[in-house]
C-alpha cells in the first residue's frame, strides 16, 4: 500500500480533498497525481477522498493509491466537501473533482498564492485552457459566463470563473464561514461568503481536461444551474428586491404625478388613466419589494448567513415601528384626502354620471396612497416582530 506523504511527527501544510461518488475509473489516478505533487515539491500533506457512499469500490482504490478515505453519510457534493474539510489536518486545503478533469500534479500556482496570504484561491479555466469536449457547450458559453457575471455584479468582485471546481483556501478561513449548502451550490456559497466577509481572494489559471468517466456526470445542467442562481439571488437582497423595487417605485411615482396633472404625451402617444392604473400598481409593488429587501437582509444577518453591515445597522435603527407608522398614517390620510376631493367632483354633478377621465385621475392616486400606507404600516409591525428576542431554547 502507498503511504500518505504526511507522518505523525510533522505538521501538515496541505490537504487535498476530492469528493467521490462511484469514481472507480478515475479516483486512483487523481490520488496518485496528488501524492506525486506532494512528494515532488516536498510538501507535508495528505490526500482525503470524501466518499459519499460509493458502491463501486472507490474507497479501496483510493486507499491503495495513498488517500485517507473519509465517509460522509449525507448526500451531495457540498455535504461531501464539508465532511472532508472538517476532517482535514492541513493549514491549507485544495479541493477538486475525482473525475480526472483537473491535474492534481500541477497545484503550484494555487499553493504559492496560499503561502503568500490568500484566503481563497480560485482556478480560472477560461484563462488556463479548456480542452475540446471538456466542458459542455451550454456550460461554457451560457451557464458559467452568465452566473459568473451575476456573481461579479451582485457581490462586487473580479472573479472570472465563479464555478471552477479546483480551488484552494486557508483551512481556518473557510471553516469560519460556516458553509452549509449540501448540493452543487456549495461552490457558490464558498465564493459569496468569502467576498461578503472580505477575505483575500486570488485567481490562477488552471487547465480543464475531459473527465475519464464512462458514465454521465452527477451535475444536472438546468437543475444545478437554477440552484446556483437561486443562491446568488437570495444572498443579494439588494439585486433581488431593493434595486428592482426602487426602479419600479420611482418610475411609477413619476408617472403617477405626471398623469394626475394632465395627459402625458410621449412621441405622439397619449398616456392617460389606463397607464395611471399601471403606474399605481408599480408604486405598490416597488414598496413591497423594498420592504422585502429589508426583511431578507435583517433575517440573513440575524441568522448568520449574511454578514453585519454598518450601513444596514444605521438604516435598521432609523426604521422604528413608530416612525414607520407615522409615514403609513400620512400616506393613508393623503389617500383619504384625494378620495374626498374626488367625491367633491361627484357631488358637483349631483351624484350623477361621472367622467372617468376626470375622477379616475384622482381616485387611482388615492387608492395607491392608501394601499401604500397600509402596506408600510403592516410591514413595520412585521419588522418589529422580527426584532423580538430569540427565546433561550432556540439559542
C-alpha positions as CSV (number, residue, x, y, z in Angstrom):
1,X,0.0,0.0,0.0
2,X,1.2,3.5,-0.9
3,X,1.5,5.6,2.3
4,X,0.3,9.2,2.6
5,X,3.1,11.8,2.4
6,X,2.4,13.1,5.9
7,X,3.9,11.5,9.0
8,X,2.7,11.9,12.6
9,X,5.9,13.8,13.6
10,X,5.5,16.7,11.2
11,X,2.8,19.4,10.8
12,X,0.5,19.1,7.8
13,X,0.7,22.0,5.5
14,X,-1.7,20.9,2.7
15,X,-4.7,18.7,2.5
16,X,-6.0,17.8,-1.0
17,X,-9.7,16.8,-0.9
18,X,-11.7,15.0,-3.5
19,X,-15.4,14.4,-3.2
20,X,-16.2,11.0,-4.5
21,X,-19.4,9.1,-5.5
22,X,-18.6,6.0,-7.6
23,X,-15.4,7.2,-9.3
24,X,-13.7,3.9,-9.5
25,X,-12.5,4.6,-13.1
26,X,-10.5,7.8,-12.1
27,X,-10.1,8.1,-8.4
28,X,-6.8,6.2,-8.3
29,X,-5.3,8.4,-11.0
30,X,-6.3,11.5,-9.2
31,X,-4.9,10.4,-5.9
32,X,-1.6,9.3,-7.4
33,X,-1.2,12.7,-9.1
34,X,-1.9,14.5,-5.8
35,X,0.5,12.3,-3.9
36,X,3.1,12.9,-6.6
37,X,2.6,16.7,-6.3
38,X,3.2,16.5,-2.5
39,X,6.3,14.3,-2.8
40,X,7.8,16.1,-5.8
41,X,7.5,19.5,-4.1
42,X,8.4,18.3,-0.6
43,X,5.1,19.5,0.8
44,X,4.0,18.0,4.1
45,X,0.4,17.0,3.3
46,X,-2.3,14.4,2.9
47,X,-4.9,13.4,0.4
48,X,-8.5,12.9,1.5
49,X,-11.2,11.2,-0.5
50,X,-14.6,12.3,1.0
51,X,-16.7,9.4,0.0
52,X,-20.4,9.9,-0.4
53,X,-21.5,6.3,-0.4
54,X,-19.7,4.8,-3.3
55,X,-20.8,1.2,-4.2
56,X,-18.2,0.5,-6.9
57,X,-15.1,0.0,-4.7
58,X,-13.8,3.6,-5.0
59,X,-12.9,3.6,-1.3
60,X,-10.5,0.7,-1.6
61,X,-8.9,2.1,-4.7
62,X,-8.4,5.5,-3.1
63,X,-6.7,4.0,-0.1
64,X,-4.5,1.8,-2.2
65,X,-3.3,4.9,-4.1
66,X,-2.4,6.7,-0.9
67,X,-5.5,8.6,0.3
68,X,-7.3,8.7,3.6
69,X,-11.0,7.9,3.0
70,X,-13.5,9.9,5.0
71,X,-17.0,8.5,4.7
72,X,-19.8,11.2,4.5
73,X,-23.3,9.9,5.0
74,X,-25.2,13.0,3.9
75,X,-25.7,13.0,0.2
76,X,-24.5,15.8,-2.1
77,X,-21.4,17.5,-3.5
78,X,-21.3,20.2,-0.8
79,X,-22.0,17.7,2.0
80,X,-19.1,15.6,0.9
81,X,-16.7,18.6,0.9
82,X,-18.0,19.8,4.2
83,X,-17.2,16.4,5.7
84,X,-13.7,16.4,4.1
85,X,-13.0,20.0,5.3
86,X,-14.0,19.0,8.9
87,X,-11.5,16.1,8.8
88,X,-8.6,17.9,7.1
89,X,-5.3,18.3,9.1
90,X,-3.7,20.8,6.7
91,X,-3.3,24.5,7.2
92,X,-4.3,24.8,3.6
93,X,-6.8,22.8,1.5
94,X,-7.1,22.3,-2.2
95,X,-10.3,20.7,-3.5
96,X,-11.1,19.2,-6.8
97,X,-13.2,16.6,-8.5
98,X,-12.1,13.0,-8.6
99,X,-13.0,12.5,-12.3
100,X,-9.5,13.4,-13.6
101,X,-10.7,16.6,-15.2
102,X,-8.1,18.6,-13.2
103,X,-4.4,17.9,-12.9
104,X,-3.6,17.4,-9.2
105,X,0.1,17.2,-10.1
106,X,0.1,20.9,-11.1
107,X,-1.1,22.7,-7.9
108,X,2.0,25.0,-7.6
109,X,0.1,28.2,-8.5
110,X,-2.6,27.7,-6.0
111,X,-0.2,26.7,-3.2
112,X,2.0,29.7,-3.9
113,X,-0.9,32.1,-3.6
114,X,-2.0,30.5,-0.3
115,X,1.5,30.8,1.1
116,X,1.5,34.5,0.1
117,X,-1.5,35.2,2.3
118,X,-4.6,34.5,0.1
119,X,-7.6,33.1,2.0
120,X,-9.3,31.7,-1.2
121,X,-7.6,30.9,-4.5
122,X,-9.9,30.2,-7.4
123,X,-8.9,28.4,-10.5
124,X,-9.9,30.0,-13.8
125,X,-10.5,27.5,-16.6
126,X,-11.1,30.2,-19.2
127,X,-7.6,31.6,-18.7
128,X,-5.9,28.3,-18.2
129,X,-7.4,26.4,-21.1
130,X,-10.3,24.1,-21.8
131,X,-9.7,21.0,-23.9
132,X,-12.2,20.1,-26.6
133,X,-15.3,18.3,-25.1
134,X,-14.0,19.0,-21.6
135,X,-17.0,21.4,-20.9
136,X,-20.5,21.1,-22.3
137,X,-21.4,23.9,-24.8
138,X,-24.2,25.3,-22.6
139,X,-21.9,25.4,-19.6
140,X,-19.0,27.1,-21.5
141,X,-21.0,29.7,-23.4
142,X,-24.1,30.3,-21.3
143,X,-24.1,28.8,-17.8
144,X,-20.7,29.7,-16.5
145,X,-20.3,33.1,-18.2
146,X,-23.8,34.3,-17.1
147,X,-23.5,33.0,-13.5
148,X,-20.0,34.4,-13.2
149,X,-21.2,37.8,-14.5
150,X,-24.0,37.8,-12.0
151,X,-21.7,36.8,-9.2
152,X,-19.4,39.7,-10.1
153,X,-22.3,42.1,-10.4
154,X,-24.1,41.1,-7.2
155,X,-21.1,40.9,-4.9
156,X,-18.6,43.4,-6.4
157,X,-15.6,41.2,-7.2
158,X,-13.5,40.4,-10.2
159,X,-13.6,36.6,-10.2
160,X,-13.7,35.3,-13.8
161,X,-14.7,31.7,-13.2
162,X,-17.2,31.5,-10.3
163,X,-17.7,27.8,-10.5
164,X,-14.3,26.3,-11.1
165,X,-14.1,23.0,-9.2
166,X,-10.4,23.3,-8.5
167,X,-9.7,25.9,-5.8
168,X,-7.6,26.3,-2.6
169,X,-8.2,28.0,0.7
170,X,-6.9,28.6,4.2
171,X,-8.5,26.0,6.4
172,X,-9.3,28.3,9.3
173,X,-10.7,31.0,6.9
174,X,-13.1,28.6,5.2
175,X,-14.2,27.0,8.4
176,X,-15.0,30.4,9.8
177,X,-17.6,30.9,7.1
178,X,-19.8,28.0,8.4
179,X,-20.7,26.7,4.9
180,X,-23.9,24.6,4.9
181,X,-25.1,24.0,1.3
182,X,-25.2,20.2,0.7
183,X,-25.6,20.4,-3.1
184,X,-23.7,21.9,-6.1
185,X,-24.5,25.4,-4.9
186,X,-21.8,24.8,-2.2
187,X,-19.3,26.2,-4.8
188,X,-21.3,29.5,-5.0
189,X,-21.7,29.7,-1.2
190,X,-17.9,29.4,-0.7
191,X,-17.2,32.3,-3.0
192,X,-20.1,34.5,-2.0
193,X,-19.4,34.2,1.7
194,X,-15.7,34.8,1.2
195,X,-16.5,38.0,-0.7
196,X,-19.0,39.2,1.9
197,X,-16.6,38.5,4.7
198,X,-13.9,40.5,2.8
199,X,-11.4,37.6,2.6
200,X,-8.4,37.9,0.4
201,X,-9.2,36.2,-2.9
202,X,-6.9,35.4,-5.8
203,X,-7.3,33.7,-9.1
204,X,-4.9,31.4,-11.0
205,X,-5.2,29.8,-14.5
206,X,-6.0,26.1,-14.4
207,X,-6.4,23.6,-17.2
208,X,-9.6,21.6,-17.7
209,X,-9.4,18.2,-19.3
210,X,-12.2,15.8,-20.5
211,X,-13.1,13.6,-17.5
212,X,-12.2,10.0,-17.5
213,X,-15.6,8.5,-16.7
214,X,-17.7,6.4,-18.9
215,X,-20.9,7.2,-17.0
216,X,-22.8,10.6,-17.1
217,X,-21.7,13.3,-14.7
218,X,-23.6,13.9,-11.4
219,X,-24.1,17.6,-12.5
220,X,-27.5,18.4,-14.0
221,X,-27.3,21.5,-16.2
222,X,-30.7,23.1,-15.6
223,X,-31.4,21.9,-12.1
224,X,-28.0,22.8,-10.7
225,X,-27.8,26.0,-12.7
226,X,-31.1,27.1,-11.1
227,X,-29.8,26.2,-7.6
228,X,-26.7,28.3,-8.2
229,X,-28.8,31.2,-9.5
230,X,-31.3,30.9,-6.6
231,X,-28.4,31.0,-4.1
232,X,-26.9,34.2,-5.7
233,X,-30.2,35.9,-5.6
234,X,-31.1,35.0,-2.0
235,X,-27.7,36.2,-0.8
236,X,-28.1,39.5,-2.7
237,X,-31.4,41.1,-1.5
238,X,-30.1,44.3,-3.0
239,X,-30.4,42.9,-6.5
240,X,-33.3,40.6,-5.9
241,X,-35.6,43.1,-4.2
242,X,-34.1,46.6,-3.5
243,X,-32.8,47.8,-6.9
244,X,-35.8,46.5,-9.0
245,X,-38.2,47.8,-6.3
246,X,-36.7,51.3,-6.3
247,X,-36.8,51.4,-10.1
248,X,-40.5,50.4,-10.1
249,X,-41.3,52.8,-7.3
250,X,-39.5,55.8,-8.9
251,X,-40.9,55.2,-12.4
252,X,-44.4,54.5,-11.0
253,X,-44.4,57.6,-8.8
254,X,-43.1,59.9,-11.5
255,X,-45.7,58.6,-14.0
256,X,-48.5,58.9,-11.4
257,X,-47.7,62.5,-10.6
258,X,-47.4,63.4,-14.3
259,X,-50.6,61.8,-15.4
260,X,-52.5,63.0,-12.4
261,X,-51.8,66.6,-13.5
262,X,-52.6,66.1,-17.2
263,X,-52.4,63.5,-20.1
264,X,-48.8,62.6,-20.8
265,X,-47.8,62.6,-24.4
266,X,-44.6,60.9,-25.5
267,X,-43.7,60.7,-29.1
268,X,-47.3,61.2,-30.2
269,X,-48.6,58.6,-27.8
270,X,-51.1,59.8,-25.2
271,X,-50.8,58.2,-21.8
272,X,-53.9,58.7,-19.6
273,X,-55.8,57.0,-16.8
274,X,-55.3,53.4,-18.0
275,X,-51.5,54.0,-17.8
276,X,-52.1,55.6,-14.4
277,X,-53.5,52.4,-13.0
278,X,-50.4,50.5,-14.1
279,X,-48.2,53.2,-12.6
280,X,-50.1,52.9,-9.2
281,X,-49.5,49.1,-9.3
282,X,-45.8,49.7,-9.9
283,X,-45.6,52.0,-6.9
284,X,-47.3,49.4,-4.6
285,X,-45.1,46.6,-5.9
286,X,-42.0,48.7,-5.6
287,X,-42.7,49.4,-2.0
288,X,-43.3,45.8,-1.3
289,X,-40.0,44.8,-2.9
290,X,-38.1,47.3,-0.9
291,X,-39.7,46.1,2.3
292,X,-38.8,42.5,1.3
293,X,-35.2,43.5,0.9
294,X,-35.2,44.9,4.4
295,X,-36.8,41.7,5.8
296,X,-34.3,39.5,3.9
297,X,-31.3,41.4,5.0
298,X,-32.4,41.6,8.6
299,X,-33.2,37.8,8.7
300,X,-29.9,37.0,6.9
301,X,-27.8,39.0,9.4
302,X,-29.8,37.7,12.4
303,X,-29.4,34.0,11.3
304,X,-25.8,34.4,10.4
305,X,-25.9,33.7,6.6
306,X,-25.3,37.4,5.8
307,X,-22.6,39.5,7.5
308,X,-23.3,42.5,9.6
309,X,-23.0,45.9,7.9
310,X,-22.7,49.3,9.5
311,X,-24.9,51.0,6.9
312,X,-27.6,48.3,7.4
313,X,-27.4,48.7,11.1
314,X,-27.9,52.5,10.8
315,X,-30.9,52.1,8.5
316,X,-32.5,49.5,10.7
317,X,-32.1,51.8,13.7
318,X,-33.9,54.5,11.8
319,X,-36.8,52.2,10.8
320,X,-38.5,52.1,14.2
321,X,-42.1,51.0,14.4
322,X,-43.3,54.5,15.4
323,X,-41.5,56.3,12.6
324,X,-42.9,53.8,10.0
325,X,-46.4,54.1,11.4
326,X,-46.2,57.9,11.1
327,X,-45.3,57.6,7.4
328,X,-48.0,55.0,6.9
329,X,-50.7,57.2,8.5
330,X,-49.6,60.3,6.5
331,X,-49.8,58.3,3.3
332,X,-53.2,56.8,4.2
333,X,-54.7,60.1,5.2
334,X,-53.4,61.7,2.0
335,X,-55.2,59.0,0.1
336,X,-58.4,59.8,2.1
337,X,-58.0,63.4,1.2
338,X,-57.7,62.7,-2.5
339,X,-60.7,60.4,-2.3
340,X,-62.7,63.2,-0.7
341,X,-61.6,65.5,-3.5
342,X,-62.9,63.0,-6.0
343,X,-66.2,62.8,-4.1
344,X,-66.4,66.6,-4.4
345,X,-66.4,66.2,-8.2
346,X,-69.1,63.7,-7.9
347,X,-71.1,66.0,-5.6
348,X,-70.8,68.8,-8.1
349,X,-72.7,66.6,-10.6
350,X,-75.5,65.9,-8.1
351,X,-74.0,62.5,-7.6
352,X,-74.9,61.6,-11.2
353,X,-72.8,60.2,-14.0
354,X,-69.1,60.8,-13.8
355,X,-66.4,61.4,-16.4
356,X,-63.8,58.7,-15.7
357,X,-61.0,60.8,-17.4
358,X,-61.6,63.3,-14.6
359,X,-62.4,61.3,-11.5
360,X,-60.1,58.4,-12.0
361,X,-57.2,60.8,-12.3
362,X,-57.7,61.4,-8.6
363,X,-59.2,58.0,-7.5
364,X,-56.2,55.9,-8.7
365,X,-53.6,58.0,-6.9
366,X,-55.9,58.0,-3.8
367,X,-56.1,54.2,-3.8
368,X,-52.4,53.9,-4.4
369,X,-51.6,56.2,-1.4
370,X,-54.0,54.3,0.9
371,X,-52.6,50.9,-0.2
372,X,-49.0,52.1,0.2
373,X,-49.8,53.4,3.7
374,X,-51.4,50.2,4.7
375,X,-48.5,48.1,3.3
376,X,-45.9,50.2,5.1
377,X,-47.8,50.0,8.4
378,X,-48.2,46.2,8.2
379,X,-44.5,45.9,7.2
380,X,-43.5,48.0,10.2
381,X,-45.3,45.6,12.5
382,X,-43.7,42.6,10.8
383,X,-40.3,44.1,11.1
384,X,-40.9,44.7,14.8
385,X,-41.9,41.0,15.1
386,X,-38.6,40.0,13.5
387,X,-36.8,42.2,16.0
388,X,-38.2,40.3,19.0
389,X,-35.5,38.5,21.1
390,X,-34.9,34.8,20.3
391,X,-36.1,32.6,23.1
392,X,-33.4,30.9,25.1
393,X,-34.5,27.4,23.9
394,X,-33.7,28.4,20.3
395,X,-30.2,29.8,21.0
